[in-house]
Amino acid sequence: MLTVDEYMALRQLISSERESEGSTLSEEASPAPKKRRSSAYSRKYKTAFKKVASTYKNKNGTWKKGGFKKAVKAAHKAVKK
């Protein structure tokens, strides 16, 4: 078991190690992974879906019955052309 004084000294030692320039902990966490780029088809589909979506929606902005499914099919068809 650690005493309170030993515990506080240990915490202080760890925090000072993280703040120091030669710390290995700070070097490990620096690089972030690269994000994946969307495919050309996916980008074309996205724009086609946005164009077609309003046709299959009600005036209040909700989807008509079966509208989302039809919008998806229409967008895929538009991208094929």
Secondary structure in CASP SS format (residue, H / E / C, confidence):
PFRMAT SS
TARGET T0000
AUTHOR 0000-0000-0000
METHOD secondary structure of the structure
MODEL  1
M C 1.00
L C 1.00
T C 1.00
V H 1.00
D H 1.00
E H 1.00
Y H 1.00
M H 1.00
A H 1.00
L H 1.00
R H 1.00
Q H 1.00
L H 1.00
I H 1.00
S H 1.00
S H 1.00
E H 1.00
R H 1.00
E H 1.00
S C 1.00
E C 1.00
G C 1.00
S C 1.00
T H 1.00
L H 1.00
S H 1.00
E H 1.00
E H 1.00
A C 1.00
S C 1.00
P C 1.00
A C 1.00
P C 1.00
K C 1.00
K C 1.00
R C 1.00
R C 1.00
S C 1.00
S C 1.00
A H 1.00
Y H 1.00
S H 1.00
R H 1.00
K H 1.00
Y H 1.00
K H 1.00
T H 1.00
A H 1.00
F H 1.00
K H 1.00
K H 1.00
V H 1.00
A H 1.00
S H 1.00
T H 1.00
Y H 1.00
K E 1.00
N C 1.00
K C 1.00
N C 1.00
G C 1.00
T C 1.00
W E 1.00
K C 1.00
K C 1.00
G C 1.00
G H 1.00
F H 1.00
K H 1.00
K H 1.00
A H 1.00
V H 1.00
K H 1.00
A H 1.00
A H 1.00
H H 1.00
K H 1.00
A H 1.00
V H 1.00
K H 1.00
K C 1.00
END
